[in-house]
Amino acid sequence: MSGFRASSTTEIKDYIDAHHNDEILQLVWLSGLKSWKHRYAVFKRKVQNGVYPAHLESLFVIIVVVMAFHFSSTKVPYDLLNTFISLLPSNLIDWQILLCVIIGFLWWLSICLTLRYTLKLLLMYKGYLFETRGKGVSLKTKVWAILVKLLLKWNSPVLYSFQGSLPRLSVPDVNDTIKRYLASVRPIYDDETYDKVCKDAEFFENGIAKKLQRYLVLKSWWADNYVSDWWEEYAYLKSREPLMYGSNYYGSDTIYPPTNSQAARAANLAYLMLKFRDKIVHQELPPIMLQSMVPLCSSQYERLFNTARIPGIESDKIIHVEDSKHIVVMHKGSYYKLDVYYREHMLNAADLQYQIEEILQLKPTTSSTEKHLPSLTAWNRTKWAEVRDKFFSTGINKESLEAIESAAFIIALDDEPYIFDLKSSPEEYGHYGKQLLVGNGHNRWFDKSFNLCVGSNGKAGIHGEHTWADASIVSHLLEDTVCDDYSCYDSNGRLLVAPSIKVKTFKKLQWDLKDTLLQHSVEAAYEDAIKILEDIDHQIINHNQFGKGFIKKCRVSPDAFIQMALQLAYYRDYGKFSLTYEASTTRLYREGRTETVRSCTIESSKWVKAMENPECTNEEKIRLLREACNKHQKSYLDSMTGKGIDRHLFCLYIVSKYLEVDSPFLDKVFSEPWRLTTSQTPLGQTPKTDINKFKQLYTASGGFGPVVSDGYGVSYIILRDDIIFFHVSSKKSCSVTNTDRFGKQIVKAMSDIKQLFELAN
């Protein structure tokens, strides 16, 4: 038998040598050519972004103009060219051409820098945000808008064009931050506690605050953003808590998916996501513009794909590979590395469907340890790091783990259907959200930047890891993808495109899981994941009594309206006020991420108490509501424009720890629990979305868990004029919280505010 094998191997080798040498050489040539084309395109884009809003091509125009002026003997002021020529030892034509090129380049460079810094100065202006709508625009803002539009017309921007022109986030005045902090905590403390906090704040302000502030100001001059790197490290990477419910989140599918085929839907969504990745790489994705004029920072898109969070003993890290040619498919406890390129060409959606159908038909024998491997990523980070170092640092385990962590993303093919529609109850809809957020404890790879989750009935969603970027980036991906998804199927839900190959491009990842300690660790992680999963109390509420259409008629901000409803609901549910976190963006600044809006204010607490006072008139309640909404809107804009409270205090706290300086005030600030954590999901990040015209694009958005054990997590999306979705979560193990009860309080609070304005009219 051994002689037969040798003979067969020789025959195969001879066949390859005779018939495929030319083909292999061609593949090698094409691969290298593609790589060099990619490098050239990346280099060219970097140069174009570096000179934006000027054109790279304008360099040649200016050189030609300089040459034309010189060789036509036209006199120009400040004639540097002839001055330099007079210093040369000879007057050869070659020297003159070279000097024309150098002088032209210098003129072009000065124009580029002038345009770039002019744009940067204009983008520092934020006064337009604070001007009241309906009361006219100031002359200053009108002039500013004209100048910005003129510069933007100069050149069409690509994804990263504005990165060099965005202003740095400035450090607020420390005294102002302390003053605003004290005002924000007044509603939650009694007089005695508040007086103690004020004394600690005064001692801090007159003591080490100025020293800590100087270090922050120095960092703000040196770093692109004085907050973001520390926020990523200390708020996320150093946390030892499990990811699955502690910081990760989910995003939901459209309510009316275009097909019920799991393979077709998974394949097409994956294909469209890979095309989205190409748009990022080639910078074909347009930057998001506020009011069609002001760009948001695009840096977070860089790590959307090919990214994973790696556990460490004391601190995790983020790994990102420049290019990944595969995805990983998880199904029934097995893991498959699926190459999405074949002979240097990306597989189309039908090709991917063929691969996924083949995977779905497989029935491999898997041990419970292999099936439960993803539970390690749901475990305490230090425990997972210890297991990873001991059992996944060599051999096939290392190879398979690297395949997962370097994949573009994960596809999780679930065995059960995702059941939801506009008629679903909060509990039914909540089960779908829970499926996406935690799955069954072992069918999500919680370390990956995102998992594309697809139910057996073709409905889908996303599970996202939070460290590398904010949820708005994944929301943009999902929104763009599902919009394109609808035009890819026939009336029977089959893909319109035909497959180009019928070759398997996937392989099952292999593991060595015989070690008893490893098996016990995996099962312990799975048991802990199940405990977390069973403790989740989650609902999604379809509030369809009214939406932003009615709220706008009340002449208040829709977001402020909802935040006030949450304050009223929480007070009725809990009996007192608590710190409330609403996330706002700081992407108006370079490498900006988020800032906290403290929604519980003196103004909001006065209004809530008035709502519970039967002797207070309807007119007084509306007046107090408007004051509370105006205060909230002002706080939101302050947070967007670098005048927030929490990130500044957070960075001061980090500096104090580096300097080993104790501050009772800062210790108090960071011991206060956020019992109500909220976030609004942005809608319309792609111009393709028009939910008023296309009912099939309705989405309930996404959600997350509570930050503290006795708190609530609330996410919401203002879908259109008559629908608002609320995602409400808490822990069953907490005796003072109850998701169903709080959800009903939210609905009642919304109704009560609506009734205020109806009675007034």
N, C-alpha and C positions, 0 to 999 in steps of 0.2 A: 504493500500500500504506500510506503514512503517513496518508492521509486515512481509510482504513478503521480504523486503530488509534485515531485520535483519536475517530472516531465510536463505536467500541466502548467506549472509556474513558468517554465521556460517558454512554452508555446505562447502563453499570455504575453510575456515580455517581448517576444519576437513580433507578435501582432501589433502591440503598442508601438514598438520601434518602427515598424514598417508603415503603419497607417496613421499614426497620431502625432508623430514628431512635429510635423508642420502645424497641426492644429494647436498643440500645446505651446509652441513658440508664438503662434498668433495670439493665444490667450494671455501669455506673459507680456507680449508687446502691448496689447490693448489695456491690460491692467496697469502697466507702468505709464502708458499714455494718459489714461484716465486720472491717475494719481497726480501727474504733473499738471494736467489741465486744472484739476481741483486746486492745487497749490497756487497756480497762477491766478485763478479766479479769486481765491481768498486774499492773496496779496493785493490784487487790483482793488478789491472792495475796501480793504483797510486803508489804502491810499486815498480812495474816493471819499471815504468817511472822514479821513483826517483833514481833508481840505474843504469839506462841506461847510457852508452852502455854495462855495465856488465849484466850478467844473474842473476835472482833471484835464479835459481836452482844451480848456482855455489857456493852458500853458503854451501849447503850440501856436495858438493865435497870437499871444502876446510876444513870443519870440519872433514870429513873422513880422509883426508890427514894428518891433524894435529894429529888425534888419531893414525893413522898408524905409523907416525914418533915416537910418544911418547911411545906407547906400544911395539914397536920393538927396543926401546932403541937406536935409531939412533941419533947421535950427530948432532945438527944444530947450526949455529951461532946465537947469541943473543937469547939463549934458555929461553924465558920468562916463559914458562910453568913450567919447573923445578924450576925456581927461585921462582915462586908463591907457588908451592907445598911445598917448604922448609919452607915457612912461615906459613903453615897451622898447626893446633894443632894435626891433625891426617892425616894418609896417606891412607885413605879409597879409594877404587876404585870409589865410587860414586863422591867423591870430584875431583878425577882426570878426570873423564868423564865430569863433570860440567866445570872444567877449560879448558878442550880441546874445549868444545863448545864455551866458552867465548873468548878464544884466537883465535879460528877459525873465529868467528864472527868479531873480531877486524881486523884480517888480511883481511878478505873479504871486510869489510867496507873501509879499507885503499886502497885496489885495486879499489873498486867502485869509490871512490873520486878521485883517481889518474886518472882513465880513463875519468871520467866526466869532470874534470877541464882541462885535456889535450885536450879533444874535444872542450871545451869552448874557450880555447886559440887559437885553430886552426880556429874556426869559427869567431874569431875576425879579421882574415886576410881577406882583401878585394882587395889585389893587383891584383888578377887574373882578376877582372872585367875591369881593366884599361889597360890591355895588348892588344895591337893592333892585331886583327886577321890577320893571314897570314904572320906575322913577327916572328913567333916562340914563344915558351913559355920560360920564364926565369927559371933558375935552382931553384930559391927560390919557384916558383909556382909549379914546378914539384915535389919537395920534399914535399911541403904542400899537394898536391893532393894524393901522395902515402900514407902519414900518415892518411889523412881523410878516404881514401878508406879502409885502414887496420882497422880502428876503426869501420867503418860502417859494415864491414864484421863480426865483432865480435858478432853482434846481429842484428836481423831484427827489424827495428823501427815500432811503431804504431803511431797513429795520434798525441799523445801528448808526445812522447818519448823525443823530443828535447827541450821541454819548459824550462827545468832546465839548459840546456847547451847553449841556445842562449845568446849572449852577450846583455848587456844593451845599449840602445842608449846613446851615449856620447854627451855632450854639446859642440858645436863648439866654437872656439875662437871668442869673440864678435867683435874684430877689423876686423877679416877676414869676418865675416857676414856683417858688415857695408860696407866694401869695395865692396863685391860682390853685395850688394843691390844697391849701388850708380851706379855701372856699369850697372845694369839691368834697371834702370829708365832713363839712359841717352838718349835713343832714343825717349822717350815720352815727355820730357820737353824741353822748350826753354832755352836759356842760363841763363836768369834772374831767372827763377824758379829753375833751376838746381843748380845755385850758392846758392840760399836760402836753398835748401835741404841739400847741402854739409855743410853749416855753422851750420844748426841744427844738422846734424849728428856729426860734430866735437864737438859741445857743449855737446851732449849726450855721446859721446865716452870719453871725458875728465871729464865728470861729474858723473852721477848716474849709468852709464852702468856697471861699475865694481861691484858696490853694488848689482844690480839686478842679475848680472851674478853669484855672489857667492851663492845667494839663489837657483838659478837653478842648479848649480853644486851640492849643498847639496841635493836637491830633486832627482837628477839623481843617487846619491849614495843610497838613501833610497827607492825610488819607482822603480817598475819594468820598467817603462817608464816615462820619465819626461814630455812627451807631451800628451799621449793618453787620460788620464782622464780629463785634462783641455780641450782638443779638443772636446771630447764628450759633456762636460758640456756647454762650452761657444759657440762653433760653431753650436751646435744642440739643446741641451735641453733648453737653455735659450732663444733661438729664439722664437719670438711670431708670426712669419709669418706662413701662411697656408702651410701644408706639400705637398699637392697634386701636386704642380708645383714648389714649392720653393726648396725642397731638395730631394723629392722622385724621383724614376726613374723606367724604365721598361726594361724588357728583352724579346726578341722575340722568337718565335717558329722556328722550322725547316721550310724551305720553302716548303717541300713536306711531310706533316704529313701522317701517315700510315692509318688513318681512318677518315671518315667524320661523325662518330657517336659522338655526344656531350657527351652522358652518358658514353660510353666506353672509350673515350679519357680522360675525367675528372677522371674517376675511376682509370684507369691504371696509369696515371701520379701521382695521389694522393697516390696510393699504392707504387709506386717506390720512391716517396719522403719520405714516412714513412719508407721504407727500408733503405733509405739514412740516416734517423734519427737514426735508429738502428745501422748503421755502425759508426756513431759519438759516440753514447752512449757506444758501445762496443769497440770503437777505432779500428775498422776493416778498416777504411778509411786510406789509406796510406798518409803520409804527402807529400806535394808538395815540390819537390827538384829542386833547381836551378842547371842546368848542371848535374843533377843526383847525386850531391854530397852535396850541401848546402841546408839545410832545410829552409822553410819559416815558420814563426810563425803560429800556428794553433788555437790560443786562440779565434779568432772570430767565429769559428764554434759552440762554446758552446751556443750561443744565436740565432742560425739560426731558431730553432723551439721553440714553446711554449713561444713566446715573444711578447710584445706589448709596445708601448710608451704611457704613461699615462699623460694627460695634467695637468698642475699646473698653479696657478695664476701667479707666477713669473718664475717658471722653471718646466719643465716636468721631468719625471723619467722613467726609463726602468724597467719593471717587467718581470721576467723569472721564470716559474715554472719548477721544476725538471722533472716532467713527466706529460704528458697530454694524455688522452685516447680518445680524441674526436677532430674532426674538425668542422668547421662551414661552412655551405653551404648557399650562398645568391642567391635567385632567385625571380625575379618579386616582389621585395620589401618585401619579407619574409625571415626569418633567421631560420636555422635549425641546432640544435646540433646533430651531427651524431657521435655516438660512434663507434670507429674503432676496438674495441675489443668486442668479444662475448664469454663469459665463459673463459676469460683469454687467448683467442687465437685471433690473429689479423685477421681481415677480409681480404680475398684475393681480387684481382681486380674485379672478377666477382661478389662477394658479394657487393662490393662498387657500382658496376654498377647497381645492383638491387635497392639499396637504392636511388641512384641518379635518376634512371628512375621513381621511385615512387614519388620523389620530383618534377620532371619535369611535372608529370601528375596532380599534385595538382593545384587547382585554388582558393586559399584562398582569402577572401575579406580583403584587407588591405587599411588603410587610407593613405592619402598623407603624413601625419606626419610619420607613420611607414615606408613608402616607402623611405622617404627622410632622415631617421635617420643617415645613413653614412655620410651625408653632414656635420654633426657636426664635424667629424674628419678632414674635409677639411677646417674648419673655423679657424679664429684667435685663437691661443692656449689659451689665457686668457679667451676669451669668451666661448670656449668649456669647459674649466675647471670650470667656474662659473655655467654653465648649468649642468655639470656632478655632481658637489657637491650638487646642489639644487634638482635635479630630479632623479639622478641615484645612490644615496647612500643608499637607503633602498628598501625593498620590491622586487617585481618581476623585476623591472627595474634593480636593483643592481644584482640580480641573472642572468638575461639574459646578461647584460653587462659583468659580470665576465666570463660567458660561452664563449663569443666572445674573450675576452682579454686573457683567459687562453688556448684557442684552439691551437692545434699544428700549424695550419695555416687556411687560409680562401680559400674556393673555390667560385669564382664568376662565376655563369652560366649566360652568357649574352644571350639576345633574338635575337640579330642580328649576322650575320656571320662576320668572319674576312676574308677580301678579300685581298690576296697578292700572288704574285709569281715573278719570275725573270723578267717577262715582265711588271710588274706594273709600272705606272708612279710615280714620286716622290710624287705627291699629293695623289694618291691612297695608296701607301705604307705609307705615312705620316699619313693618316687617321687611319690605323691599329695601328701605334705607339701611336697616340693620344687616341685611344680606350683603350690601355693598361695603358697609363700614367694617364689619368683623367676619363676615362669612360664617363658616362653621368652626372657626378657630384654627383651621389648617389648610385653607384653600386660598389664602392671600399671601403674597411675599411682601410683608410689611416694610421691608427695607428699600424696596425699589421706588424710584421716583413716582411711578404710577403703575397700577394694574388695570388693564381693560377687562372688565368682568362681563360675561355674556351668559344669560340664562338659557335653559333648554328650549325656551320658546322664542328666542331671538331678541328679547329685550336685554338692554345692556346698561352699563354704568361704569364709573371710574372710582377706584380707591387710590388716594393720593398721600404721599409722605410729605410732611410740611417743611422740613429743614431747608431744602435747597431753594425753595421759592414759595411765594404766597399762592393761595388757592385761585386767584384771578387768572394766573397763567394757565393752569389746567382747565379752568372754566372756558378760557378762550379757545384752547385746543378742542374741547368737547363741543362747544358751540359751532365752531367752524366745520368740524367733522360731520356732525349730524345734519347740518344744512346741506352739505354736498351729498350726503348719503342717500337722500330721498330720490335723486334723479338716476340712481344706478340700478334700479330693478324694474322688471316688467310687471304687468298687472297681477301675475301669480307669485310675485315675491322672489323671482329668480334673477340672478345677476345678468345684466345685458351684455357684458363683455365675455368673450370666449377665452378658454385657457390657451396658453401658448406652449406649455410643456406638460408632460405627463410623467415627470421624474420626481421621485421622493427626494426632498431636500432637508429632511429632518432626521434626527437620531435621538434615541432615548438616552437621557443622562444616567450614568451608572454611579453607584455609591457602594462604599464599604462600610456597612453598618453592623458588623458582627460584635463589636465591643459592647460588653454589658453596661459599662458606665455610660456610654453614649446612648444606648437604648433607654436607660433610666432617665437620662437628662431630657431626651426628646419627649418622653411620656410625662415628665414633670412639667415641662413647658406647655404641653398640650392640656394638662389638667388645669394649669393656671389660666390658660387662654379660655377654657370653658367657664371657669369661675367669672372671668371678666365678661364674657359673652352673656352669661345668664343673669348678670347684674344690670344689664342695660335695659333701661325703660325708655323706649323711643317711639315717637309718633310724628307723622307728617300731616299737617292740617291744611286742607284746601279751603281757604277763606274766600268764598265767592259771593258774599253779600254785597260787597263793594270793593273798589280798588282805588288806584290813583286818580281816576276820573272824578270821583266824588271829593277826594282829599284836596285836589287842586282847586275845586270850587270853594273850599274853605279858606283858601289863600294861606296855606301853611305848607312847609316842606313835607313831602310824603314820608321821608325817612324820619324826620322829627316826630311826625304824627304817630308812627309805629313805635318809636322809642318811648314816647309818652304812654302809649297803651301798655307797653311792657312794664313801665314803672308802676302804673296803676294795678296791673295784674299781679305783679310781684308783691306789692304792698298788701293786697287783699289775700294773697296766698300765704305770705310769710309773717305778716303783721308788723313789719318794720322795713326800713330802707337798708340796702346793701350796696357796696361798690358795684358798679355796672361797667362792663367793658364793651365798647363797640370799636371794631377795627376800622381805621381809615388808612388811606394810602399816602405815602410820601414819595411816590414815583415822579413827582414834579422835579425831584432832585436826583443827582447822579447816584446810582446804586441804592436808591431809596426802597424801603419795604413798607412797614406799617407804623402807625402811631395809635395810641389809645384815645378814644373819646370817652370821657367820664360822663355817662348819660344821667346819672343821679346827681342832680344839682339842687341848690337852694330853691331855684325857681320851680323845678319839677316837683319837689317835695311839697311846696306850698300849694301847687295845683292839685296834687293827689289828695292832700288833706281836705282841700275845698270840695273835691268830688265826693268825699265820704261825709261831708257835713251837710245835712239836709236843710240847714238854715241859710246856706250860701246860695245866692241867686244864680240863675243860668248865665246872665250877662257877666257876672264876676268870674264864673268858672271859665268862660270863653276868653276873657281878658287874661286870666292867669295862664291859660293854656297857650295863648299866643306868646306871652312873655317866655314861657318855658321852651316853646319851639324855637323862638328867636335865639335864646341863649344856647340851645343845643346846636343850631345851625352855625352860630358864631364859633362855638367850641370845635365843631367839625372842621370848619375852614382853618381855624388856628392850627389844628393838628396836621392838616394837609400842608401847611406853609411853614413848618418848622417851629411852631410855637406850642407844641404839645407839652404835657407834663411828664408822662411816664418814661419815655425813652431818655430824656435828659436826666431825670433822677436815677434811672437805671445805670447810665454811664458814670454818673458821679459815684454811685455805689461801687461799681467795678474799680474805679480809680482808688477809692478808699481802701478796698481790699488789697490792691496791689501795694499801696503804701503802708498797709497794716495799721490803719487809723480807724478807731471805733467811732461810730456816730449813732447814738440812740435814735435820732430822728430818722436816718436812712434805714436803720434796722426796723423801726416801726412801719415805715412805708412799705417795705417788702415782706412784712409779716401779715399784711392785710389781705384777706381772701377775696377773690373775684367770684362772688356767688351767682352772678348773672352775667354770662359771657354771650355776646351777640355779634352778629355780622350780617351785612346785606350782600347778597351775591350780585355782581354787576351783570347787566344784560346789554346786548348790542355791541359787543367788542368786535364783531365783524359786520360789515354792511350787508351781508347776505341774509341776516335775520330780520324778518318783519312778521312778528307774531300776530299783528292785527290782520294781516292778509292770509297768512298760512297757519291754519289751526294745527297742522301736524307738527309744527315746531314748538308747541307748548312743552315746557319742561318745569319740573318742580324744583330744579336746582339741586343743592346739596346741603350736607349738615355735618355735625361733629358732636363730640361728647362734652360733658361739663368739665370745667377746669379743676374744680374741687369736689370732694365727696358729697358735700351738702349743698351743691349748687345746680344750676340749670345751664344747658347750652342751647341757644336759640339762633338759628339761621333763618333768613327769610329772603324771598325774592318777590319784587313787585312785577308780576308777569305782564299785566296790561291794565286797562281801565277798570276791570271788574274782578280780577283774581290776584290774591296774595297767598303764597304758600309759606307756612311756618314749619320748620323742623325743630322739634322740642325733645330734649333728652335730659335724663337724670339717672340716678342709681337707685335700684330697688332696695338696696341695703340701707339706704338712708331713711330714717323715720320721718323726717320733716319735709321731704320733697316727694312729689308725685306728678309724673308727666301728664297723665290724663286730667288731673285736677287743674294743673297750671295751664294746660292747653285750653281748657274751658274758660278759665279766667281771662286768657288773652282774647278769645272770641267775644266774651262779654264786655271787656274793656273797649275793644274796637267798636262794638255796638253802642256802648254808652257815650262815647265821644261823638259818634255819628248823630246820636239823638240830640246832643247839645246843640249842634248846628241846625238840625231840622226844627227844633223848637224855636230857635232864634229867627228862623225864616217864616 
